[in-house]
């Protein structure tokens, strides 16, 4: 039987408890990606930015934004050199989504990840089964180090939402409450519109 209270974990993952050690190893891998939302140093702030794409804002890497700017400059230089307009390249395709990560404990009282999503019939939000979206809330883990990371992640999430808030409007984002405490809201779309057929059409003569 695993003892969850002892020994105390260390920041480098050295622990005789296998579960604690795996938690710390996972944490260290996420910190090394630079996009760990729970990093107390908040280094991700210098690596991401909101970019207006279409009718919405997308969180992308600053590195990809620089790549877009260089592509646009190169196109402008080519047009100036040739004296002719060049078909504009799809620079938005160069934008790389900033995929952030966080370690949470799934709240069993607010977890809707069953295959059927506890479907009970049409509602105002899900008029049909194909509109179903699975969701759950992630709260802070009890591990002391991960607890500190979670607090940093909440502050980082609030910073991200403030960066894109319009005119002092209330933030509507991926933070919620779980029994009065901060929690992250996650959602998974079950069905998506198929953009191309999944079968090969063979003509019959």
C-alpha positions in Angstrom: 0.0 0.0 0.0 1.4 3.4 -1.0 2.0 6.0 1.7 0.9 9.3 0.3 2.1 11.4 3.3 5.7 10.3 3.4 8.3 11.0 2.3 8.1 14.7 1.4 8.8 15.3 -2.3 11.7 17.4 -3.5 11.7 19.8 -6.5 14.0 17.6 -8.5 11.7 14.6 -8.2 13.9 12.6 -5.8 11.5 10.6 -3.7 11.2 7.0 -2.6 7.4 7.2 -3.2 6.8 6.0 -6.8 3.6 8.1 -7.3 5.2 11.2 -6.0 8.3 10.6 -8.1 6.2 10.3 -11.3 4.3 13.5 -10.4 7.6 15.4 -10.0 9.1 13.9 -13.2 6.0 15.0 -15.1 6.3 18.5 -13.6 9.9 18.8 -14.5 9.2 17.8 -18.1 6.4 20.4 -18.4 8.6 23.1 -16.9 11.3 22.3 -19.5 8.7 23.0 -22.3 8.6 26.7 -21.4 4.8 26.7 -21.7 3.9 25.3 -18.3 1.3 27.6 -16.9 2.2 26.7 -13.3 5.9 27.8 -13.6 6.4 30.2 -10.7 8.9 32.1 -12.9 6.1 32.7 -15.4 8.6 32.5 -18.3 5.7 31.7 -20.7 4.6 35.4 -20.6 7.6 36.3 -22.7 6.9 33.6 -25.3 3.2 34.1 -26.1 0.8 36.8 -27.4 -2.7 37.2 -28.5 -3.2 37.6 -32.3 -6.4 38.7 -34.0 -7.4 36.0 -36.5 -10.7 36.4 -38.2 -13.3 37.4 -35.7 -11.5 36.1 -32.6 -8.2 36.2 -30.8 -5.8 33.3 -30.8 -3.0 32.7 -28.3 0.1 32.0 -30.4 3.9 31.9 -29.9 5.8 35.1 -30.4 8.3 33.2 -32.5 5.7 32.4 -35.0 4.5 36.0 -35.1 8.1 37.1 -35.9 8.1 34.5 -38.7 4.9 36.0 -40.1 6.3 39.5 -40.0 9.5 38.3 -41.9 7.4 36.6 -44.5 5.3 39.8 -45.0 8.5 41.9 -45.3 10.0 39.4 -47.8 6.8 39.7 -49.9 6.8 43.4 -49.8 10.5 43.5 -50.9 9.8 41.1 -53.7 6.9 43.3 -54.9 9.1 46.4 -54.7 11.8 44.7 -56.7 9.5 43.4 -59.4 7.2 46.3 -59.5 4.2 43.9 -59.6 1.8 42.8 -57.1 2.4 39.3 -55.9 -0.4 37.0 -54.7 -0.5 37.4 -50.9 0.8 34.3 -49.1 -1.3 32.7 -46.3 0.9 34.0 -43.5 -1.7 33.0 -40.9 -0.7 29.4 -41.5 2.6 30.3 -40.0 1.0 31.2 -36.7 1.7 28.5 -34.1 -0.8 28.0 -31.3 0.7 28.4 -27.8 -0.3 25.1 -26.1 -0.1 25.7 -22.4 -0.2 22.9 -19.8 -1.2 22.7 -16.1 -1.4 19.9 -13.6 -4.8 19.6 -11.9 -6.8 17.2 -9.9 -10.1 16.3 -11.6 -13.1 17.4 -9.5 -15.3 14.2 -9.3 -18.3 16.4 -8.5 -18.0 18.3 -11.8 -16.7 15.7 -14.2 -18.7 14.9 -17.4 -16.3 12.8 -19.3 -18.4 9.7 -19.8 -18.9 8.6 -23.4 -22.5 9.8 -23.3 -21.9 12.9 -21.3 -24.9 11.9 -19.1 -27.1 12.8 -22.0 -30.7 13.0 -20.9 -32.3 14.6 -24.0 -32.3 18.0 -25.7 -31.6 21.2 -23.7 -31.2 24.8 -24.6 -27.4 24.3 -24.7 -27.4 20.9 -26.4 -30.4 20.7 -28.7 -29.1 17.4 -30.2 -26.7 14.7 -29.2 -24.2 15.8 -31.8 -23.9 19.2 -29.9 -22.7 17.4 -26.8 -19.4 18.7 -25.3 -17.7 16.7 -22.5 -16.3 18.8 -19.7 -14.7 18.7 -16.3 -13.1 21.1 -13.7 -9.6 20.7 -12.5 -8.7 21.8 -9.0 -5.5 22.0 -7.1 -3.6 18.9 -6.2 -2.8 18.3 -2.6 1.0 17.8 -3.2 2.8 20.8 -1.7 4.8 21.7 -4.8 1.9 21.2 -7.2 -0.3 23.3 -4.9 2.2 26.2 -5.3 2.2 25.6 -9.1 -1.5 25.7 -9.2 -1.6 29.1 -7.5 0.9 30.4 -10.1 -1.2 28.8 -12.9 -4.3 30.7 -11.7 -2.5 34.0 -11.7 -1.1 33.2 -15.1 -4.5 32.4 -16.5 -5.9 35.7 -15.0 -3.0 37.6 -16.7 -3.8 35.9 -20.0 -7.5 36.9 -19.8 -6.7 40.4 -18.8 -4.4 40.8 -21.8 -7.3 40.2 -24.2 -10.1 41.8 -22.2 -12.0 44.5 -24.0 -12.7 47.8 -22.4 -12.7 46.6 -18.8 -15.4 44.0 -19.5 -15.7 41.1 -17.2 -13.3 38.2 -18.0 -14.9 35.2 -19.6 -12.4 32.5 -19.7 -11.3 29.1 -18.6 -11.4 29.7 -14.8 -14.2 28.7 -12.6 -14.9 27.7 -9.0 -14.9 24.3 -7.4 -16.5 24.5 -3.9 -15.4 28.1 -3.6 -11.8 27.5 -4.8 -10.3 28.4 -8.1 -10.6 25.7 -10.8 -9.8 25.3 -14.5 -12.6 24.5 -16.9 -11.9 22.0 -19.6 -14.2 21.1 -22.5 -13.9 18.5 -25.3 -16.0 18.5 -28.4 -17.2 15.0 -29.2 -18.3 15.4 -32.8 -16.8 17.6 -35.4 -17.9 18.4 -38.9 -16.2 16.2 -41.4 -14.4 18.3 -44.0 -13.7 15.5 -46.5 -15.0 12.0 -47.0 -13.2 9.2 -45.1 -13.7 6.7 -47.9 -12.3 6.4 -51.4 -14.9 6.8 -54.2 -14.3 4.3 -57.0 -16.3 4.8 -60.2 -18.3 1.8 -61.5 -18.6 1.4 -65.2 
